[in-house]
């Protein structure tokens, strides 16, 4: 079987992405855990243009920050699934099955949006809690700095007192007053 679309071997694919081969294997394992399969040809993994697009989207999302590779993979795949569903709808498949699929798809999208709204609210709550904790941390930090200054000042005073009270005479001056 000879692939008809443009394909890449692992080393070339890694160069295209700008990552090492071991990093590519890590990314591939994350996609595999999300039930994405890659072609094999003569015992080697073959990557397609679609795979290149998926990996680039995942890398761009990861570079934006705030998410792990696993989260980025799931986000890219969910967007890809929704795009595939939209493409199916745009293809205009006729029949009762298509209508039922569209209704199920709309219902799934609605549920997904509700879940997203819930998670968005959860993120807002987390951000508010983090801001409160940051304010408390700042308050504690100023208290600790003030305490450290007080401790340092007390240590200086103790050293000065020790110098004043512990003045020793040299051993040969014991007979002098």
N, C-alpha and C positions, 0 to 999 in steps of 0.2 A: 504494500500500500504506500503510495507516494503522496505526501501532502500537497494540496493544490494551492492553498493560500501561503503567504509569506510566513516562514517559521524561523525560529532561532534556536540554536543550541544554548545550553546553560551559560557557557563562558561568554558568548556574544550577547546574550540577554542581560547578563550581569553588567557588562560594559555599557550597554544601552541605558541601563538604569543608573549607572554610576555607583554600583555597590560591589562588594567582593562576592565570590562564589559561595562562601559560607553564609554570608548575610542573605543571599538569594535563597539558599536552602532553608534558612529560618523563616523567611517570608512565605516560601512555598508550603512549609509545614503549617503555618497559620492559616493559609487558604485551604489546605487539605483538611484541617480540622473543621473548617466551615463547609465541608462537603463540596469543594471545588476540585474537579479532576483536571489533570493535564495529560496531554497526549504523550505516548511513548512510541519511539521509533527505534528499532534495533537496540532496545534496552536502555535508551537514553531519553530523558525528558525533553520534549519539544515544546517550545513556547510560541504562541501565535501573536498576531498584532492585537487581538482582543485582550490577551493576557498582558501585553505591554501597557495597554490603556488602563487596565485594572490596577496593575502594580504602580503605575505613575500616579493615579488618583489616590491610592493608598499612601504613597510616599509624600505627596503634596499635603494630604490631610494630616499626616504625622508631623511634617515640618511646621505646620501651623501651631502645633503644640497642644498640650492638654489631654492627649489621648495616647493610649498604648497602641502597639502594632495590632494587637487582637481587636481592640475597639475600632481601629481604623478599617481593618479588613471587614468587620461586620457592617460598618457604616457604608463602605463602598458597595458591598454586596446588596445591602437593602436598597440603595439608590439604583443599582443595576437591575434588581428585580422589578422595582417600580417602573423603570424605563422600559424593560421588556414587556411589562403588562400594558403600558401605554402604547407601545409599538404594536402589540397584538390588537388592541382596540382600534388603532389607526388603520391597520390592514383591512378592517371591515369584514371580518369573517361573519358569514350569515348563519342563521339557524337558531333554534331555541337554545342549544347548548351555549352558544356565544352570549346570548342575552343573560342566561343564568350565570355564566362565568363573569360577565360584566357586573351583575348585581353582587355576586360574591366578592369580586374585586373591589367594588365601591364600598361594600360593607367592611372588608378587610382594611381598606385605606382609612375609612372612618375610625375604626377601632385603633389603627396605628396612630392616627392623628390625636385621638384621645389619650393614648398612652404617651405620645410625645408631649402633649400638653401637661400631663401629670408629671412627667420627668422634668419638663421645663420648670414647673412650679417647685419641684423638689430641688432643682439646681438653684433656684432663687432663694429658697429657704436655707440651703447649705451656704450660699454666699452671705446671707444675712448673719447666720451663726458664725461664720468665719470672721466677718467684720467685727462682730461683738467680741469674739475671742482675741482678735488682734488688738482691740482697744484695751481689753483687760491685760493682755501681755505687755502692752506699752506702759500701762499703769504700774504693773509689777516691776518692770524694768527700771522705771524711774525710782521706785521705792528701793530697789536693790542698789542702784547707783548711790542714792542718798545714804543708805546704810553703810556702803563701802567707804564713802568719804568720812563718815563718822568714825568707823572703826580705824581707819588710817590715822585720823586726827588723835584718837585716844592712844593709839600705839606710839605716836610721836611724843605725846605728853608723858606717857609712862617711861619712855626712854630718857627724856629730859629729867624726870624725877629720879630715876635710877642713877643717872650721872651725878646729880646733886647729892644724893644720899650715900652713894657708894664710893665716895672719894677715898682711895686707899693711900696710906703713907707707905713710903718705901721701907723695906725691912730694916735698913740700917738707921732709920730715924725713929725707932721705937722709944728712945729715951727722951726725945723732944716732945714738947706739948703742942 
